[in-house]
Structures are given as C-alpha cells and as structure tokens.
C-alpha cells in the first residue's frame, strides 16, 4: 500500500455536506445531495441482511443513513489503507461513527481479522455487501485483492458455520447428557513422575501398522496416549494405553469402546471432551479406569466451566481433530519428548486407516459378493478428489487441512518437529506442566441440580432485554447458545427471522431440565 492517501481534499456538496475528494478529482459521495443518494442505496438493503460490509467510508454519510434506517444492522466499513482512514478522520461525522458500537472500520491489512472476529452467522444471519460505485471505480486496481480477502475469509467462516449447523443440536445434547455422568469422574492425575518418559501419541492412520511391534518392544519407555480410533487397534494388539482421548460427538464413536478382550484398564485415563458422545463415555466407564472430562472450543462448555468453577482442563482441538487434542495434552503436561505415530494425513499404500479400527468389523459385517469390504474402503477413499503426495501416498483437501492445522499448532507453540518414517518427532519447549488438574467433584451436589442451575441461568438471560444486534455485547449465557442456534437457523431456513426469534427457540431446549417448573 502507498503511504500517500488516495484522498487529497475535502469540499462541500451543493447541499452543504463535507465530502472527501480523490487525487483524480472524483468523489465517492454525490456532489449535489449525498443524503439523497444514500437513501437510494439504503433501499437496496435486504430485510434479512443484518451484517453489512460497506466498501468505502468516504464522508460517512451512507453509513449514517444506514444506521438511521436500519436499527437492526451492524456495519463493517472498509478503506484500502490506514493513510486513507487517517485522512477521513478529519471529518467530524467519521470520528463520530468510529465511536458507534454498531460500526467497525477496517483496512485491507486487518480486514480478515476483523471479519473473523465480528461476523457471527448464527447471530447476524445473512451478510450483504454494499458497494459505493464511486469508491469501486476509483479503487478498481485494488479490487481483486479486496475480493480475495473477503471471499477467502467468508469461505473460512462458512466452513466453521457448516460444522456448527450440522452438529449444534448434537453437541448441546451431549454436553447436557455428559453432566449426568460428571459425578463419576475425577481430576486429571499429575504426571510429574512420568515426564522422564517419551509421550507417544497414536492416531489411527495407516502408518501406525508398521509401528506396533516397535511400540511393544519399547513399551516401558513410553507414556502411551491413544486417540479413540487407535484404541481399538491397541486393544487388538493387547497394548494397554496410559491415556485414551475422545472428541467425536457422533454415536459411531461408541464403537471405539466395544471390545471383547479382558485386559486390565484400571490404570488407564479415559479423557473425553464434554461434547463427546455420552454412550461412548458410559462404555468407557465399564473399563473401570480413571475417567475425566475436558473442554475445548464449545461456548456452552466454556460457560459451564467458568460459571460453576468446575476447573475442567482445556485442550486445543484445532480443526476438530482428536490427534491435536492428544498432542495438546502431552504438551501441556510438560513431556519434553513427544512422538506421534499414525498422524499421516494421507492414504498410504491405498489404505485409509491402520488395520484393526472399528471400520474393519463394520465393513466386514456388511460385506457380500456384491459389496465387499474392499469396495466399501474404496468408497471411503474416493469420497473426494485425491491428490498424489508421493509414490505411496495420496491425500485430499480435507486431510491436508488437518495436516496444516496440526503443523500450525506446532509452529504456534514453537515446537521443533521432524517428520520422518511416518512419524512426527517433537521437542517440547514447555517443560513445566500447565494443564489444570484442579477439578473437585465435591463441589457438585448432584448432576441433576447442576443441569437445573445451568438451565435456570440461561433461561433468565434469554428472558431479559438484550442488545440483540451487537454481538460484542452478548451475555456469556447467550453466546453459549450460538452453535445450537446455528443448527436451528440451518434447518429452519428462515432468512427473515432475527436472533431474538432463535434465542427463544434455543431456550426451549433448556426448559426440560427444570424438573417440575
């Protein structure tokens, strides 16, 4: 970006409004009556649009007109550079708008960050781009950059929203159901005496197959952390992990905990995200090991943990992969040396998973002359286009996004790593444990009373007056409902309904926990 502002002067329109002028001599605003032109643009705003991206701040008159005609919208207004924005701050109206809680200014440099922070589809619903023709014409050379930033950022937001829309109701059900089991859990054990060993994390990728004998040979040198899918593989090999971590909220995850052998798991820690499937949690309880919950990114989990001072540990999940949760567990426990097997993020030698996962038994049970287990695995592999990674490895855009999330976590935490022979070799700089182990079951009088208290607090907030068009002013209780509201919005497909409408629908899901009330 040039350090010289594209705006060079401020003049008065025929109607007496102050408007900025570009070096080209042109203006964004009408030189006759900017308010009349702005009112025309306001009429193009759709009723269901409650988050607006306005290209060009200019005099600020269009933004002011929108705020007056639509009290239910939030505006993200864009200029291309900080120098342009600084020039416009000479205008009293622009300075006034910058203080308005329903407006935020952005430049290309921070537009992605602002858009990710401010646009919450479950809260605002539809987004609309409002283009000021004069600004678009003047900035035509910079438009490809602007379009790329907006499109890439909205793609990222859309992907996250799609996950919430798909799983929002399920996560809500799982969290509230798992609270019924919280009296059967305990605090995480302190692992200081284990830190002289290497933390070995096991994903269920095909690369794990070649590592089983190595694990058996050096078992005593490892603190063995299995993802839930890898747990079945270890069970088949009679390898008992020190810790099993589960994140998936779907019912299929229960299969990871249905095994026929009688190995002793009394010293194994079973660690479940609060959004994990409660049937899987109940199956894990049958192993008579140590069971604990953790929280990750769900706002209802965070609200419950903070408001009721549960002190459940928090683990990072990245793009929602349990392997990253397992990695974060090892890092935050302070293991200086960490190995990761089975995190291939690719199909190796034509295999999607290592031998021995739940898919083997599932596909074999459905196998027939016409639909063999091999054909079912092929269908799994070819769900999306494959990309050749090497002679023996194929990947997909989804698997590659998981790899990117995994390696971004390592870079973010300044963890040096080497990827060699289907293994990640890590040096953890966080030598001191930083994971909470303070959960105290004695604080909870009963699971039923905890559920009821949560429901009462949330229902009280949904009944109270709210600033329903400013996300930043939402109470924590209402933020906790956003994934559920994403699901409600998606399946209602009602573009015109605002947040208050869905707030009441979401509140109805908590009323059943009030007992006889």
C-alpha positions in Angstrom: 0.0 0.0 0.0 1.1 3.5 -0.8 1.8 5.7 2.3 0.2 8.6 0.5 -3.6 8.9 0.9 -5.8 8.5 -2.2 -7.9 11.3 -0.7 -6.4 14.8 -1.1 -9.1 17.3 -0.3 -12.4 17.9 1.4 -15.1 20.1 -0.3 -18.7 20.9 0.3 -21.5 19.4 -1.8 -24.2 21.6 -3.2 -26.4 20.7 -0.2 -23.6 21.8 2.2 -22.2 18.4 3.2 -18.5 17.9 3.6 -17.2 15.2 1.3 -13.7 13.9 0.5 -12.1 14.1 -2.9 -9.7 11.7 -4.5 -6.4 12.8 -6.2 -8.2 12.1 -9.5 -10.7 14.8 -8.7 -13.6 12.4 -8.3 -15.6 11.7 -5.2 -17.4 8.7 -3.6 -20.4 10.8 -2.5 -22.7 12.8 -4.6 -21.5 16.4 -5.1 -25.2 17.5 -5.1 -27.0 15.8 -2.3 -25.2 12.8 -0.6 -28.1 12.1 1.7 -30.5 11.6 -1.2 -28.1 9.2 -2.9 -27.5 7.4 0.4 -31.3 6.9 0.9 -31.4 5.3 -2.6 -28.7 2.8 -1.6 -30.4 2.1 1.7 -33.4 0.8 -0.2 -31.3 -1.9 -1.8 -30.5 -3.5 1.6 -32.4 -6.7 2.1 -34.7 -7.1 5.1 -32.9 -10.3 6.2 -29.4 -8.7 5.9 -28.2 -7.7 9.4 -24.4 -7.6 8.8 -23.3 -5.2 6.1 -19.9 -4.8 4.5 -19.7 -1.3 3.1 -16.9 -0.6 0.6 -15.7 3.0 1.2 -16.2 5.1 4.3 -15.8 8.3 2.4 -17.8 11.1 4.1 -19.6 8.6 6.4 -23.0 9.8 5.2 -24.0 6.4 3.7 -23.1 4.7 7.0 -25.1 7.2 9.0 -28.1 6.8 6.7 -28.0 3.0 7.1 -27.8 3.2 10.8 -30.8 5.5 10.9 -32.9 3.5 8.5 -31.9 0.0 9.9 -31.5 -0.1 13.6 -31.0 -3.9 13.4 -27.7 -4.0 11.4 -24.0 -4.0 12.1 -21.7 -2.3 9.6 -18.1 -3.2 8.8 -16.9 -0.3 6.6 -13.7 -0.6 4.5 -11.0 1.7 3.3 -7.9 0.3 1.5 -5.2 1.8 3.7 -4.5 3.3 7.1 -3.5 6.6 5.4 -6.9 6.8 3.7 -8.6 6.2 7.0 -6.4 8.7 8.8 -7.3 11.3 6.2 -11.0 10.7 6.7 -10.8 11.1 10.4 -10.6 14.8 9.8 -14.3 14.7 9.3 -16.4 15.0 12.4 -19.0 12.5 11.2 -16.3 9.9 10.6 -14.9 10.4 14.1 -18.4 10.1 15.5 -19.2 6.9 13.5 -16.0 5.3 14.7 -17.3 5.5 18.2 -20.6 3.9 17.3 -21.0 0.4 18.8 -22.8 -0.7 15.6 -19.9 0.2 13.3 -16.4 -1.0 12.8 -13.8 0.4 10.4 -11.3 -1.9 8.6 -8.5 -1.6 6.1 -7.2 -4.3 3.8 -4.4 -5.1 6.2 -6.7 -6.1 9.1 -9.9 -6.9 7.2 -9.6 -10.7 7.6 -9.0 -10.4 11.3 -12.0 -8.0 11.7 -14.3 -10.1 9.6 -13.5 -13.3 11.5 -13.9 -11.5 14.8 -17.2 -9.7 14.0 -19.3 -11.7 11.6 -21.0 -14.5 13.5 -23.6 -16.1 11.1 -25.6 -17.7 13.9 -26.1 -14.3 15.5 -26.5 -11.9 12.5 -27.8 -14.3 9.9 -27.3 -13.0 6.4 -24.4 -10.8 5.3 -24.7 -8.3 2.4 -22.0 -6.4 0.5 -22.9 -2.7 -0.1 -20.7 -1.2 -2.8 -20.3 2.5 -3.3 -19.9 3.0 -7.0 -17.5 5.9 -6.8 -15.2 4.1 -4.5 -15.3 0.9 -6.6 -14.4 2.9 -9.7 -11.5 4.7 -8.1 -10.1 1.5 -6.5 -10.6 -0.8 -9.5 -6.9 -1.8 -9.5 -7.2 -2.9 -5.8 -10.5 -4.7 -6.1 -9.0 -8.2 -6.9 -7.1 -8.0 -3.6 -10.3 -6.9 -1.7 -12.4 -9.6 -3.3 -9.8 -12.3 -2.5 -9.7 -11.3 1.2 -13.4 -11.2 1.6 -14.1 -14.5 -0.3 -11.3 -16.4 1.4 -12.4 -15.2 4.8 -16.1 -15.9 4.2 -15.1 -19.4 3.0 -13.4 -20.0 6.3 -16.4 -18.6 8.3 -18.8 -20.7 6.2 -16.8 -23.9 6.8 -17.0 -23.3 10.6 -20.7 -22.4 10.4 -21.4 -25.6 8.4 -19.9 -27.7 11.1 -21.9 -25.9 13.8 -25.1 -26.1 11.7 -24.6 -29.9 11.4 -23.5 -30.7 15.0 -25.1 -27.8 17.0 -28.0 -29.8 18.4 -25.9 -32.9 18.9 -23.2 -31.0 20.9 -25.9 -29.4 23.1 -27.5 -32.8 23.8 -24.1 -34.4 24.5 -22.9 -31.6 26.9 -26.1 -31.7 29.0 -26.1 -35.6 29.0 -22.5 -35.8 30.0 -23.2 -33.6 33.0 -25.3 -36.5 34.3 -22.0 -38.5 34.4 -19.8 -35.9 35.9 -20.1 -37.4 39.4 -18.4 -40.5 38.1 -15.3 -38.6 37.0 -12.2 -37.2 38.8 -9.4 -34.7 38.4 -6.7 -35.4 35.9 -3.7 -37.2 37.5 -0.5 -35.3 37.9 2.1 -36.9 35.7 5.4 -35.5 37.1 6.7 -39.0 37.7 6.1 -39.9 34.1 7.9 -36.9 32.5 11.2 -38.8 32.1 9.5 -41.0 29.5 8.5 -40.1 26.0 4.9 -39.2 25.3 3.8 -41.4 22.3 0.6 -40.2 20.6 -1.2 -42.7 18.4 -3.5 -41.7 15.6 -5.2 -44.4 13.5 -3.6 -43.6 10.2 -2.2 -46.4 8.1 1.3 -45.6 9.2 0.5 -47.0 12.6 0.5 -50.6 11.4 4.3 -50.7 10.9 4.9 -49.3 14.4 3.0 -51.8 16.5 6.0 -54.1 17.1 8.2 -51.2 17.8 5.7 -50.0 20.5 5.6 -53.4 22.1 9.4 -53.6 22.1 9.8 -50.2 23.9 6.5 -50.0 25.7 8.1 -49.2 29.1 9.8 -46.1 27.6 6.5 -44.5 26.6 3.6 -42.7 28.2 1.1 -44.1 25.6 -1.7 -41.7 24.5 -4.2 -43.2 22.1 -6.9 -41.4 20.1 -10.2 -43.2 20.4 -9.9 -44.8 16.9 -6.5 -46.1 17.7 -7.7 -47.6 21.0 -9.3 -50.5 19.1 -6.1 -51.2 17.3 -4.1 -51.3 20.6 -6.8 -53.4 22.1 -6.4 -56.0 19.4 -2.7 -56.0 19.9 -3.1 -56.3 23.8 -1.3 -53.0 24.3 -2.7 -51.0 27.2 -2.5 -47.2 26.8 -1.9 -44.9 29.6 -4.5 -42.5 28.2 -7.3 -42.6 25.7 -8.7 -39.3 24.4 -12.1 -38.9 22.6 -13.6 -35.9 21.0 -16.2 -37.1 18.4 -19.8 -36.4 19.4 -21.4 -38.9 17.0 -22.8 -42.2 18.1 -20.4 -44.1 15.9 -17.6 -43.2 18.4 -19.2 -45.7 20.8 -17.7 -48.5 18.7 -14.2 -47.4 19.7 -15.0 -48.7 23.3 -16.7 -52.0 22.5 -14.0 -54.7 22.8 -14.1 -58.4 23.6 -10.7 -58.9 25.4 -10.4 -58.8 29.1 -7.2 -56.7 29.6 -6.9 -54.7 32.7 -7.5 -51.0 32.1 -7.8 -49.9 35.7 -4.8 -47.6 35.4 -5.8 -46.1 32.1 -7.1 -42.5 31.9 -10.1 -42.1 29.7 -10.4 -38.4 28.8 -13.5 -37.1 27.0 -14.4 -33.8 25.6 -17.6 -32.5 27.3 -19.2 -32.6 23.8 -18.2 -36.3 23.2 -20.9 -38.9 22.8 -22.3 -39.9 26.2 -22.8 -43.5 25.1 -19.1 -43.8 24.5 -18.5 -42.3 27.9 -20.7 -44.9 29.5 -18.9 -47.7 27.6 -15.6 -46.4 28.8 -16.8 -46.4 32.4 -17.1 -50.2 32.1 -13.3 -50.5 31.9 -13.1 -49.2 35.5 -10.3 -46.9 34.7 -10.0 -43.2 35.5 -12.4 -41.1 33.7 -12.2 -37.3 33.2 -13.8 -34.6 31.1 -12.1 -31.7 29.3 -13.4 -28.7 27.4 -12.3 -27.4 24.0 -14.0 -24.7 21.8 -17.7 -25.1 22.5 -19.0 -21.9 24.2 -21.5 -23.8 26.4 -18.7 -25.9 27.8 -16.7 -22.8 28.5 -19.7 -21.1 30.1 -20.4 -24.1 32.4 -16.8 -24.5 33.3 -16.3 -20.8 34.2 -19.7 -20.0 35.8 -19.7 -23.1 38.0 -16.0 -23.1 38.7 -15.6 -26.7 37.6 -11.9 -26.2 36.7 -12.1 -28.8 33.9 -8.9 -28.8 31.9 -9.0 -27.1 28.4 -7.4 -28.7 25.4 -6.9 -27.2 21.9 -8.6 -29.1 19.0 -7.6 -27.1 16.0 -9.8 -28.1 13.1 -11.6 -30.5 15.4 -9.2 -33.4 15.3 -8.6 -35.6 18.3 -5.0 -36.1 17.4 -4.4 -32.4 18.1 -6.2 -32.7 21.4 -3.9 -35.6 22.3 -0.9 -33.5 21.3 -2.0 -30.6 23.4 -2.5 -32.9 26.3 1.1 -34.1 26.0 2.5 -30.6 25.5 0.6 -29.1 28.5 1.6 -31.9 30.7 5.2 -30.9 30.1 6.5 -34.0 28.3 9.9 -32.8 26.8 10.0 -35.6 24.2 6.9 -36.4 22.1 6.5 -38.9 19.3 3.4 -39.1 17.1 2.6 -42.3 15.1 -0.4 -42.7 12.8 -0.9 -39.0 12.1 -0.3 -39.5 8.3 -3.0 -37.1 7.0 -2.8 -39.2 3.8 -3.8 -42.6 2.4 -0.7 -44.8 2.5 -0.5 -47.8 0.2 -4.1 -47.5 -0.7 -5.2 -47.7 3.0 -7.4 -45.1 4.8 -6.7 -46.4 8.3 -4.5 -48.8 10.1 -5.8 -52.4 10.3 -7.9 -53.1 13.4 -10.2 -50.0 13.6 -13.9 -50.2 14.0 -14.3 -49.9 10.2 -12.8 -53.4 9.7 -15.6 -55.0 11.8 -18.2 -52.7 10.4 -17.4 -53.2 6.8 -16.8 -57.0 7.2 -20.2 -57.4 8.8 -21.8 -55.8 5.8 -19.6 -57.5 3.2 -21.2 -59.5 0.4 -20.3 -60.8 -3.0 -21.6 -57.5 -4.5 -20.4 -55.1 -1.9 -17.1 -56.3 -0.4 -15.2 -54.7 2.4 -12.6 -53.6 -0.1 -15.3 -51.8 -2.1 -16.5 -50.0 1.0 -13.0 -48.9 1.8 -12.6 -47.7 -1.8 -15.8 -45.7 -1.5 -14.3 -44.1 1.6 -11.0 -43.3 -0.1 -12.7 -41.8 -3.2 -15.3 -39.6 -1.5 -13.4 -36.5 -2.7 -10.7 -36.0 -5.3 -7.4 -37.5 -4.5 -4.1 -35.7 -4.8 -0.8 -37.6 -5.2 1.6 -36.8 -2.4 4.3 -39.4 -3.2 4.6 -42.7 -4.9 2.8 -44.4 -1.9 0.7 -41.6 -0.5 -2.4 -39.9 -1.6 -4.2 -37.0 0.2 -7.3 -34.9 -0.1 -8.0 -31.2 0.6 -9.7 -32.2 3.9 -6.8 -34.4 5.1 -4.4 -31.6 4.0 -6.3 -29.1 6.1 -5.9 -31.4 9.1 -2.2 -31.6 8.5 -2.0 -27.8 8.2 -3.9 -27.4 11.5 -1.6 -29.9 13.2 1.6 -28.3 12.0 0.3 -24.8 12.6 -0.2 -25.8 16.2 3.4 -26.9 16.4 4.6 -23.7 14.9 2.3 -21.6 17.1 3.8 -23.2 20.2 7.4 -23.0 18.9 7.7 -26.8 18.9 10.5 -28.0 16.7 9.5 -31.1 14.7 10.8 -33.6 12.2 8.6 -35.7 10.0 10.4 -39.0 9.2 9.4 -42.6 8.5 5.6 -41.9 9.1 6.3 -40.3 12.5 6.5 -36.8 13.9 9.4 -36.3 16.3 8.9 -33.3 18.6 10.9 -31.3 21.2 8.5 -29.6 23.6 9.8 -26.3 25.0 7.1 -26.2 27.6 8.9 -28.3 30.2 6.6 -27.2 33.1 3.1 -28.7 33.2 0.4 -26.2 32.5 -2.8 -28.3 32.4 -5.4 -27.8 35.1 -5.8 -30.7 37.5 -8.0 -28.9 40.0 -11.4 -30.4 39.2 -13.2 -31.1 42.5 -16.1 -33.4 42.4 -17.1 -32.4 46.0 -18.3 -29.0 44.7 -21.1 -30.7 42.7 -24.1 -31.6 44.9 -25.7 -33.7 42.2 -25.7 -33.9 38.4 -29.4 -33.1 38.3 -29.1 -29.9 40.3 -26.1 -28.8 38.1 -28.2 -29.3 35.0 -31.1 -27.3 36.6 -28.9 -24.5 37.7 -27.4 -24.1 34.2 -30.9 -24.2 32.6 -32.2 -21.5 35.0 -29.3 -19.2 34.4 -29.6 -19.4 30.7 -33.4 -19.1 30.7 -33.1 -16.0 32.9 -30.9 -14.4 30.4 -33.0 -15.3 27.4 -35.9 -13.6 29.1 -34.0 -10.4 29.9 -33.8 -7.4 27.5 -30.7 -7.7 25.3 -28.7 -5.6 22.8 -29.6 -8.1 20.1 -27.7 -6.5 17.2 -24.3 -6.2 18.7 -22.5 -9.5 19.2 -19.8 -8.0 21.4 -22.5 -7.1 24.0 -24.0 -10.5 24.3 -24.0 -12.1 27.7 -21.9 -15.3 28.1 -25.1 -17.3 28.6 -26.4 -16.3 25.2 -23.0 -16.8 23.5 -23.2 -20.4 24.8 -26.3 -21.0 22.6 -24.7 -20.0 19.3 -23.9 -23.5 18.0 -27.4 -24.6 18.8 -28.8 -21.5 17.1 -26.6 -22.3 14.0 -28.4 -25.7 13.8 -31.8 -24.1 14.3 -31.1 -21.4 11.6 -29.9 -24.0 9.1 -32.8 -26.4 9.5 -35.5 -23.7 9.7 -34.1 -22.0 6.6 -35.9 -18.8 7.7 -33.8 -15.9 6.5 -36.0 -13.2 7.8 -36.1 -14.4 11.5 -33.7 -12.4 13.7 -31.6 -13.5 16.6 -34.3 -12.9 19.2 -36.6 -15.4 17.4 -33.9 -18.1 17.5 -33.0 -17.2 21.1 -36.4 -18.3 22.2 -36.3 -21.5 20.2 -32.9 -22.3 21.7 -34.2 -21.5 25.2 -36.9 -24.2 24.8 -34.2 -26.9 24.8 -33.2 -26.0 28.3 -36.7 -26.0 29.8 -36.8 -29.8 30.2 -34.0 -29.6 32.8 -36.2 -27.5 35.2 -37.9 -30.5 36.6 -41.5 -29.7 37.6 -41.2 -26.0 36.9 
